[in-house]
Amino acid sequence: MRIDILTVVPRLLDGPFADSIVRRGQDKGLVEIHVHNIRDWSTDKHKKVDDVPFGGNAGMVMTIQPILDAIESLKSERNYSDVIYLTPDGERLHQGMVNQLSIRGNLIMLCGHYKGVDQRVRDHLITREISIGDYVLSGGELAAAVLTDAIVRLIPGVIGDEQSALTDSFQDGLLAPPVYTRPAEYNGWKVPEILRSGDHAAVQKWLESEAIERTQQRRPDLFSEDSL
Ligand code: ADE
């Protein structure tokens, strides 16, 4: 899989893909992540990528030309299954969407900045608009990093222990149960006895009931919402 991210502030994405699981996915050749500066495609002599909005409101709007040229040049090289625009008014991200995106093809992610992109980019070039939550970030870059991270960790082979992505919160519509490690007692705080019983079936049953209880307490909406 290949993910191409278009931004006017590529440096914001220097960190998120340089370590840990996403780094491992790249090192293993399972995913390629390319961050591009939209400015590189600007034909303006000052490399401008934004302009004042029609209608006279405050703020600047990202212009069509460099974005269209960037997307066309990427598409001329390979196929993409989606061109995603990260925006607070997009469809709200959930694990089911991430699961789908991880098994589709290559992706282009467009990060908005300033007041966002000219609506005609959204109308003619974007196939999917995604928000990572009901709050406004300074731009789409951190949202693209979140989406990329969530997708990459699901690509088969990226996480060493295949089971572990499947036991994440949300994968079965439930929050994950609590986890414990050694020592069995520290500072007078004890690991629940059942986890040390060696009775695999009883442990599984306990973990399941903990997951259900935690979900009921913290996210009862997950029992009614169609989030997978
Ligand atoms: N850009 C700014 N805020 C955003 C959000 N919440 N989700 C996705 N993109 C954004």
Residues whose N, C-alpha, C, O or C-beta is under 5 A from the ligand:
A	BS01	ADE	L86 T87 P88 I130 S131 I132 G133 Y135 V136 L137 S138 G139 G140 A143
